[in-house]
Amino acid sequence: MSYSIIGIISILVQLIINHDMLWDYSSHTAVPARKEYRDYIISMLLFCVTDVLWGFLNELRLIVPLYAVTVLFFVTMMVGFLLWTRYVAAYMEGNNRSIFRRILFITGIVLFFCEIVILIINFFVPIQFRFDENGDYRAGSARYVTLTLQVILFLMTFVYTFVTKAYSEQATKRLRRSFGPFCLLMASLIILQLYYPMLPLYSIGYLLSSCMLHSFVVEDERNEYRMNLEEMLGRIKQQSLELGDVKRKIYTDPLTGVGSKQAYMDDSEKIYQRICDGTSENIGAVVFDVNDLKIINDTMGHDAGDIYIYNASMLISEFFSKSPVYRIGGDEFVVILEGDAFKSRTEQLTAFDRQIENNLRSGKLVVSSGMAEYIKETDKSYRDIFERADTKMYQRKKELKDMQKMQIAKTL
């Protein structure tokens, strides 16, 4: 019973620390050679189960089933060793042409099939193991050969981990910090197993190695993956902010802060698509032009002209606060009317025109405006709406100039 306790503990520990690798496929995408690692963990579990079963049957002295389990013991031992060599070879993927990797894996395959042949021969000639007349286990010479070869390969791998490189600098450190000591530990325990065949030293090796690999390889890989992912997300976020900043600059007029011509072109294209699809009806546009800008530039300078344009954009934004305002030229602005802004378009334009007429009388900023709505029966595009609004704007400009002339005439 005491022999089986180590195997039971090893099984429980492996199930606990490797539960995600065994059952949760979505949680170990960060682990290199994860399939090979999972297969190796399963082989360790199978070996430990066999070792536990061997301990119970040996206590009961059930020779026939004990013989069968002993055969299974050696088979699972060699399967575990084969899958270990496969895992190490897969993990060291940075050195794809490594001769040692090929030798290690091929040797594991050769040892596995040699063990199968030895076990078949053992049915007829007990070269691997036997049970005496008292039911006691006796080791054969072939057992010492296979275990010694495992020791040699583990020691060779131990040396190799300190002279080779894996796929990254961090993986190379893990290779030397974890795989190397693991190989040395297993080699030491197998040497002891040669002299003490009735001790569960192989299960102890699997127990310790499972903890080492999970702590220093799997978890370390995940942490590195997590840090790299966070760094990548940080770069993406920064690029997104930079892209958003560039987009804001492209879609914002630098002088006035309202929408740029590019923003207007993109939005008007969207409206055109909706008109073509027949999904938009309540659309209007107001076109604005700043009066007397040339006079301001010629008499007061372009800086004063820029201030004049800026004040015009603020005035338009104040009266059409529910709608996007665009500067599409030097002194030209457009407002697109939709939703509630479209419903109250007449009131907004009337209030704006009233303010402009008051400004004209007091010698302040004057902005001409013209509004048009989408006519489903005749308009084929947004451009049709704009052109009607533009025509009305010029009519309003002429009207305001006539009012200005009349006001000047009265003062003379």
Secondary structure as a PSIPRED ss2 file (coil, helix, strand):
# PSIPRED VFORMAT (PSIPRED V4.0)

   1 M C   1.000  0.000  0.000
   2 S H   0.000  1.000  0.000
   3 Y H   0.000  1.000  0.000
   4 S H   0.000  1.000  0.000
   5 I H   0.000  1.000  0.000
   6 I H   0.000  1.000  0.000
   7 G H   0.000  1.000  0.000
   8 I H   0.000  1.000  0.000
   9 I H   0.000  1.000  0.000
  10 S H   0.000  1.000  0.000
  11 I H   0.000  1.000  0.000
  12 L H   0.000  1.000  0.000
  13 V H   0.000  1.000  0.000
  14 Q H   0.000  1.000  0.000
  15 L H   0.000  1.000  0.000
  16 I H   0.000  1.000  0.000
  17 I H   0.000  1.000  0.000
  18 N C   1.000  0.000  0.000
  19 H H   0.000  1.000  0.000
  20 D H   0.000  1.000  0.000
  21 M H   0.000  1.000  0.000
  22 L H   0.000  1.000  0.000
  23 W H   0.000  1.000  0.000
  24 D C   1.000  0.000  0.000
  25 Y H   0.000  1.000  0.000
  26 S H   0.000  1.000  0.000
  27 S H   0.000  1.000  0.000
  28 H C   1.000  0.000  0.000
  29 T C   1.000  0.000  0.000
  30 A C   1.000  0.000  0.000
  31 V C   1.000  0.000  0.000
  32 P C   1.000  0.000  0.000
  33 A C   1.000  0.000  0.000
  34 R H   0.000  1.000  0.000
  35 K H   0.000  1.000  0.000
  36 E H   0.000  1.000  0.000
  37 Y H   0.000  1.000  0.000
  38 R H   0.000  1.000  0.000
  39 D H   0.000  1.000  0.000
  40 Y H   0.000  1.000  0.000
  41 I H   0.000  1.000  0.000
  42 I H   0.000  1.000  0.000
  43 S H   0.000  1.000  0.000
  44 M H   0.000  1.000  0.000
  45 L H   0.000  1.000  0.000
  46 L H   0.000  1.000  0.000
  47 F H   0.000  1.000  0.000
  48 C H   0.000  1.000  0.000
  49 V H   0.000  1.000  0.000
  50 T H   0.000  1.000  0.000
  51 D H   0.000  1.000  0.000
  52 V H   0.000  1.000  0.000
  53 L H   0.000  1.000  0.000
  54 W H   0.000  1.000  0.000
  55 G H   0.000  1.000  0.000
  56 F H   0.000  1.000  0.000
  57 L H   0.000  1.000  0.000
  58 N H   0.000  1.000  0.000
  59 E H   0.000  1.000  0.000
  60 L H   0.000  1.000  0.000
  61 R C   1.000  0.000  0.000
  62 L C   1.000  0.000  0.000
  63 I H   0.000  1.000  0.000
  64 V H   0.000  1.000  0.000
  65 P H   0.000  1.000  0.000
  66 L H   0.000  1.000  0.000
  67 Y H   0.000  1.000  0.000
  68 A H   0.000  1.000  0.000
  69 V H   0.000  1.000  0.000
  70 T H   0.000  1.000  0.000
  71 V H   0.000  1.000  0.000
  72 L H   0.000  1.000  0.000
  73 F H   0.000  1.000  0.000
  74 F H   0.000  1.000  0.000
  75 V H   0.000  1.000  0.000
  76 T H   0.000  1.000  0.000
  77 M H   0.000  1.000  0.000
  78 M H   0.000  1.000  0.000
  79 V H   0.000  1.000  0.000
  80 G H   0.000  1.000  0.000
  81 F H   0.000  1.000  0.000
  82 L H   0.000  1.000  0.000
  83 L H   0.000  1.000  0.000
  84 W H   0.000  1.000  0.000
  85 T H   0.000  1.000  0.000
  86 R H   0.000  1.000  0.000
  87 Y H   0.000  1.000  0.000
  88 V H   0.000  1.000  0.000
  89 A H   0.000  1.000  0.000
  90 A H   0.000  1.000  0.000
  91 Y H   0.000  1.000  0.000
  92 M C   1.000  0.000  0.000
  93 E C   1.000  0.000  0.000
  94 G C   1.000  0.000  0.000
  95 N C   1.000  0.000  0.000
  96 N C   1.000  0.000  0.000
  97 R C   1.000  0.000  0.000
  98 S C   1.000  0.000  0.000
  99 I H   0.000  1.000  0.000
 100 F H   0.000  1.000  0.000
 101 R H   0.000  1.000  0.000
 102 R H   0.000  1.000  0.000
 103 I H   0.000  1.000  0.000
 104 L H   0.000  1.000  0.000
 105 F H   0.000  1.000  0.000
 106 I H   0.000  1.000  0.000
 107 T H   0.000  1.000  0.000
 108 G H   0.000  1.000  0.000
 109 I H   0.000  1.000  0.000
 110 V H   0.000  1.000  0.000
 111 L H   0.000  1.000  0.000
 112 F H   0.000  1.000  0.000
 113 F H   0.000  1.000  0.000
 114 C H   0.000  1.000  0.000
 115 E H   0.000  1.000  0.000
 116 I H   0.000  1.000  0.000
 117 V H   0.000  1.000  0.000
 118 I H   0.000  1.000  0.000
 119 L H   0.000  1.000  0.000
 120 I H   0.000  1.000  0.000
 121 I H   0.000  1.000  0.000
 122 N H   0.000  1.000  0.000
 123 F C   1.000  0.000  0.000
 124 F C   1.000  0.000  0.000
 125 V C   1.000  0.000  0.000
 126 P C   1.000  0.000  0.000
 127 I C   1.000  0.000  0.000
 128 Q C   1.000  0.000  0.000
 129 F E   0.000  0.000  1.000
 130 R E   0.000  0.000  1.000
 131 F E   0.000  0.000  1.000
 132 D C   1.000  0.000  0.000
 133 E C   1.000  0.000  0.000
 134 N C   1.000  0.000  0.000
 135 G C   1.000  0.000  0.000
 136 D C   1.000  0.000  0.000
 137 Y E   0.000  0.000  1.000
 138 R E   0.000  0.000  1.000
 139 A E   0.000  0.000  1.000
 140 G C   1.000  0.000  0.000
 141 S H   0.000  1.000  0.000
 142 A H   0.000  1.000  0.000
 143 R H   0.000  1.000  0.000
 144 Y H   0.000  1.000  0.000
 145 V H   0.000  1.000  0.000
 146 T H   0.000  1.000  0.000
 147 L H   0.000  1.000  0.000
 148 T H   0.000  1.000  0.000
 149 L H   0.000  1.000  0.000
 150 Q H   0.000  1.000  0.000
 151 V H   0.000  1.000  0.000
 152 I H   0.000  1.000  0.000
 153 L H   0.000  1.000  0.000
 154 F H   0.000  1.000  0.000
 155 L H   0.000  1.000  0.000
 156 M H   0.000  1.000  0.000
 157 T H   0.000  1.000  0.000
 158 F H   0.000  1.000  0.000
 159 V H   0.000  1.000  0.000
 160 Y H   0.000  1.000  0.000
 161 T C   1.000  0.000  0.000
 162 F C   1.000  0.000  0.000
 163 V C   1.000  0.000  0.000
 164 T C   1.000  0.000  0.000
 165 K C   1.000  0.000  0.000
 166 A C   1.000  0.000  0.000
 167 Y C   1.000  0.000  0.000
 168 S C   1.000  0.000  0.000
 169 E H   0.000  1.000  0.000
 170 Q H   0.000  1.000  0.000
 171 A H   0.000  1.000  0.000
 172 T H   0.000  1.000  0.000
 173 K H   0.000  1.000  0.000
 174 R H   0.000  1.000  0.000
 175 L H   0.000  1.000  0.000
 176 R H   0.000  1.000  0.000
 177 R H   0.000  1.000  0.000
 178 S H   0.000  1.000  0.000
 179 F H   0.000  1.000  0.000
 180 G H   0.000  1.000  0.000
 181 P H   0.000  1.000  0.000
 182 F H   0.000  1.000  0.000
 183 C H   0.000  1.000  0.000
 184 L H   0.000  1.000  0.000
 185 L H   0.000  1.000  0.000
 186 M H   0.000  1.000  0.000
 187 A H   0.000  1.000  0.000
 188 S H   0.000  1.000  0.000
 189 L H   0.000  1.000  0.000
 190 I H   0.000  1.000  0.000
 191 I H   0.000  1.000  0.000
 192 L H   0.000  1.000  0.000
 193 Q H   0.000  1.000  0.000
 194 L H   0.000  1.000  0.000
 195 Y H   0.000  1.000  0.000
 196 Y C   1.000  0.000  0.000
 197 P C   1.000  0.000  0.000
 198 M C   1.000  0.000  0.000
 199 L C   1.000  0.000  0.000
 200 P C   1.000  0.000  0.000
 201 L H   0.000  1.000  0.000
 202 Y H   0.000  1.000  0.000
 203 S H   0.000  1.000  0.000
 204 I H   0.000  1.000  0.000
 205 G H   0.000  1.000  0.000
 206 Y H   0.000  1.000  0.000
 207 L H   0.000  1.000  0.000
 208 L H   0.000  1.000  0.000
 209 S H   0.000  1.000  0.000
 210 S H   0.000  1.000  0.000
 211 C H   0.000  1.000  0.000
 212 M H   0.000  1.000  0.000
 213 L H   0.000  1.000  0.000
 214 H H   0.000  1.000  0.000
 215 S H   0.000  1.000  0.000
 216 F H   0.000  1.000  0.000
 217 V H   0.000  1.000  0.000
 218 V H   0.000  1.000  0.000
 219 E H   0.000  1.000  0.000
 220 D H   0.000  1.000  0.000
 221 E H   0.000  1.000  0.000
 222 R H   0.000  1.000  0.000
 223 N H   0.000  1.000  0.000
 224 E H   0.000  1.000  0.000
 225 Y H   0.000  1.000  0.000
 226 R H   0.000  1.000  0.000
 227 M H   0.000  1.000  0.000
 228 N H   0.000  1.000  0.000
 229 L H   0.000  1.000  0.000
 230 E H   0.000  1.000  0.000
 231 E H   0.000  1.000  0.000
 232 M H   0.000  1.000  0.000
 233 L H   0.000  1.000  0.000
 234 G H   0.000  1.000  0.000
 235 R H   0.000  1.000  0.000
 236 I H   0.000  1.000  0.000
 237 K H   0.000  1.000  0.000
 238 Q H   0.000  1.000  0.000
 239 Q H   0.000  1.000  0.000
 240 S H   0.000  1.000  0.000
 241 L H   0.000  1.000  0.000
 242 E H   0.000  1.000  0.000
 243 L H   0.000  1.000  0.000
 244 G H   0.000  1.000  0.000
 245 D H   0.000  1.000  0.000
 246 V H   0.000  1.000  0.000
 247 K H   0.000  1.000  0.000
 248 R H   0.000  1.000  0.000
 249 K H   0.000  1.000  0.000
 250 I H   0.000  1.000  0.000
 251 Y H   0.000  1.000  0.000
 252 T E   0.000  0.000  1.000
 253 D C   1.000  0.000  0.000
 254 P C   1.000  0.000  0.000
 255 L C   1.000  0.000  0.000
 256 T C   1.000  0.000  0.000
 257 G C   1.000  0.000  0.000
 258 V C   1.000  0.000  0.000
 259 G E   0.000  0.000  1.000
 260 S C   1.000  0.000  0.000
 261 K H   0.000  1.000  0.000
 262 Q H   0.000  1.000  0.000
 263 A H   0.000  1.000  0.000
 264 Y H   0.000  1.000  0.000
 265 M H   0.000  1.000  0.000
 266 D H   0.000  1.000  0.000
 267 D H   0.000  1.000  0.000
 268 S H   0.000  1.000  0.000
 269 E H   0.000  1.000  0.000
 270 K H   0.000  1.000  0.000
 271 I H   0.000  1.000  0.000
 272 Y H   0.000  1.000  0.000
 273 Q H   0.000  1.000  0.000
 274 R H   0.000  1.000  0.000
 275 I H   0.000  1.000  0.000
 276 C H   0.000  1.000  0.000
 277 D H   0.000  1.000  0.000
 278 G C   1.000  0.000  0.000
 279 T C   1.000  0.000  0.000
 280 S C   1.000  0.000  0.000
 281 E C   1.000  0.000  0.000
 282 N C   1.000  0.000  0.000
 283 I C   1.000  0.000  0.000
 284 G E   0.000  0.000  1.000
 285 A E   0.000  0.000  1.000
 286 V E   0.000  0.000  1.000
 287 V E   0.000  0.000  1.000
 288 F E   0.000  0.000  1.000
 289 D E   0.000  0.000  1.000
 290 V E   0.000  0.000  1.000
 291 N C   1.000  0.000  0.000
 292 D C   1.000  0.000  0.000
 293 L H   0.000  1.000  0.000
 294 K H   0.000  1.000  0.000
 295 I H   0.000  1.000  0.000
 296 I H   0.000  1.000  0.000
 297 N H   0.000  1.000  0.000
 298 D H   0.000  1.000  0.000
 299 T H   0.000  1.000  0.000
 300 M H   0.000  1.000  0.000
 301 G C   1.000  0.000  0.000
 302 H H   0.000  1.000  0.000
 303 D H   0.000  1.000  0.000
 304 A H   0.000  1.000  0.000
 305 G H   0.000  1.000  0.000
 306 D H   0.000  1.000  0.000
 307 I H   0.000  1.000  0.000
 308 Y H   0.000  1.000  0.000
 309 I H   0.000  1.000  0.000
 310 Y H   0.000  1.000  0.000
 311 N H   0.000  1.000  0.000
 312 A H   0.000  1.000  0.000
 313 S H   0.000  1.000  0.000
 314 M H   0.000  1.000  0.000
 315 L H   0.000  1.000  0.000
 316 I H   0.000  1.000  0.000
 317 S H   0.000  1.000  0.000
 318 E H   0.000  1.000  0.000
 319 F H   0.000  1.000  0.000
 320 F C   1.000  0.000  0.000
 321 S C   1.000  0.000  0.000
 322 K C   1.000  0.000  0.000
 323 S C   1.000  0.000  0.000
 324 P C   1.000  0.000  0.000
 325 V E   0.000  0.000  1.000
 326 Y E   0.000  0.000  1.000
 327 R E   0.000  0.000  1.000
 328 I C   1.000  0.000  0.000
 329 G C   1.000  0.000  0.000
 330 G C   1.000  0.000  0.000
 331 D C   1.000  0.000  0.000
 332 E E   0.000  0.000  1.000
 333 F E   0.000  0.000  1.000
 334 V E   0.000  0.000  1.000
 335 V E   0.000  0.000  1.000
 336 I E   0.000  0.000  1.000
 337 L E   0.000  0.000  1.000
 338 E C   1.000  0.000  0.000
 339 G H   0.000  1.000  0.000
 340 D H   0.000  1.000  0.000
 341 A H   0.000  1.000  0.000
 342 F H   0.000  1.000  0.000
 343 K H   0.000  1.000  0.000
 344 S C   1.000  0.000  0.000
 345 R H   0.000  1.000  0.000
 346 T H   0.000  1.000  0.000
 347 E H   0.000  1.000  0.000
 348 Q H   0.000  1.000  0.000
 349 L H   0.000  1.000  0.000
 350 T H   0.000  1.000  0.000
 351 A H   0.000  1.000  0.000
 352 F H   0.000  1.000  0.000
 353 D H   0.000  1.000  0.000
 354 R H   0.000  1.000  0.000
 355 Q H   0.000  1.000  0.000
 356 I H   0.000  1.000  0.000
 357 E H   0.000  1.000  0.000
 358 N H   0.000  1.000  0.000
 359 N H   0.000  1.000  0.000
 360 L H   0.000  1.000  0.000
 361 R H   0.000  1.000  0.000
 362 S H   0.000  1.000  0.000
 363 G C   1.000  0.000  0.000
 364 K C   1.000  0.000  0.000
 365 L C   1.000  0.000  0.000
 366 V C   1.000  0.000  0.000
 367 V E   0.000  0.000  1.000
 368 S E   0.000  0.000  1.000
 369 S E   0.000  0.000  1.000
 370 G E   0.000  0.000  1.000
 371 M E   0.000  0.000  1.000
 372 A E   0.000  0.000  1.000
 373 E E   0.000  0.000  1.000
 374 Y C   1.000  0.000  0.000
 375 I C   1.000  0.000  0.000
 376 K C   1.000  0.000  0.000
 377 E C   1.000  0.000  0.000
 378 T C   1.000  0.000  0.000
 379 D C   1.000  0.000  0.000
 380 K C   1.000  0.000  0.000
 381 S C   1.000  0.000  0.000
 382 Y H   0.000  1.000  0.000
 383 R H   0.000  1.000  0.000
 384 D H   0.000  1.000  0.000
 385 I H   0.000  1.000  0.000
 386 F H   0.000  1.000  0.000
 387 E H   0.000  1.000  0.000
 388 R H   0.000  1.000  0.000
 389 A H   0.000  1.000  0.000
 390 D H   0.000  1.000  0.000
 391 T H   0.000  1.000  0.000
 392 K H   0.000  1.000  0.000
 393 M H   0.000  1.000  0.000
 394 Y H   0.000  1.000  0.000
 395 Q H   0.000  1.000  0.000
 396 R H   0.000  1.000  0.000
 397 K H   0.000  1.000  0.000
 398 K H   0.000  1.000  0.000
 399 E H   0.000  1.000  0.000
 400 L H   0.000  1.000  0.000
 401 K H   0.000  1.000  0.000
 402 D H   0.000  1.000  0.000
 403 M H   0.000  1.000  0.000
 404 Q H   0.000  1.000  0.000
 405 K H   0.000  1.000  0.000
 406 M H   0.000  1.000  0.000
 407 Q H   0.000  1.000  0.000
 408 I H   0.000  1.000  0.000
 409 A H   0.000  1.000  0.000
 410 K H   0.000  1.000  0.000
 411 T H   0.000  1.000  0.000
 412 L C   1.000  0.000  0.000
